[in-house]
Structures are given as C-alpha cells and as structure tokens.
Amino acid sequence: MLMYRFVTPHRCGKWYPDLETAKAQANAIGAGFLDTRTGEFAQYPGTRLETQTVAEQPTQIAA
C-alpha cells in the first residue's frame, strides 16, 4: 500500500492512504493551494511530496 504526505521546511504532514486526502490536508496546513473546483494542487516553494510503501496487514481468520 502506498502512503502520501507533504513536507514543508517547518512542518511534516501525517501519512494518508490516497493522494487526494494528502492534498486536502496539505492545503489545510498551508503547504499548498487546492482548487476544489478543478482538483488541481499547487504546492508552495519548499514543499515536497513524500511517499512510502507500507506492507498490508494480513487478515486474521477467527478459529
């Protein structure tokens, strides 16, 4: 599973399971601007997108 977050020189966002949520939260913390009509995201200078791969948890079957 791929996780996303935006990082500024002074702030790190949380990890989110989809890019759209990460963009919306980056907009909320001031790391960029999200145009809600078009869905386009403009990250501010110094902001970068980070990704990480997380192994999915195996589902446990109750015996």
N, C-alpha and C positions, 0 to 999 in steps of 0.2 A: 504494500500500500504506500502510495506516495503522499507525503505531507508537505505543506507550504507555509511560509511565513515571510514577512517583510521586516527588514532590519534597517534602522537608521543609525547614524553615528552615536546617538544618545539613548536609543531605546530598541529593545528586541520584542517583537510580537510573539504571540503564542503560536503553536503549530495547529494547522487546520487541515482537514481531510480533503478539501477542494479549493481550487484557486479562487473561485468567486467569493467564498466566505473570507479568505485571506485578504482579498482586495477590499471588501467592505470594512473589515476591521482595520486595515491599514489606513483607509480613509478616515475612520473614527479617531485614530491616534495621531493623525496629521502627517502620515508618511507619504501621502499622495492624494490625488483627487479622483474620485469615482463619479463618472457621469452616469446617473441612474437611468437616463433615457436610452443611451446607446450601449451601456455596459463597458465603455472604454475606461481604462485606468491609466492615469499618468502619474508615475512615481516622481517624487521630488528629488532634486540633486542630493546625492549621498545615500539614497535609499537603495537597497538591493533585495532581490528575491532569493531566498534560500529554500532548498528542497532537501528532503531526506526520505529514505526508504525505510519503512518500518515493517517488520515481519508480522503478518496477521496471526492473531491468536487462534490456535486450533480449537474448534468447538468440542466441548466435552459432552459425552452422552451419559446420562444418568443410568446406572445399572439397576 
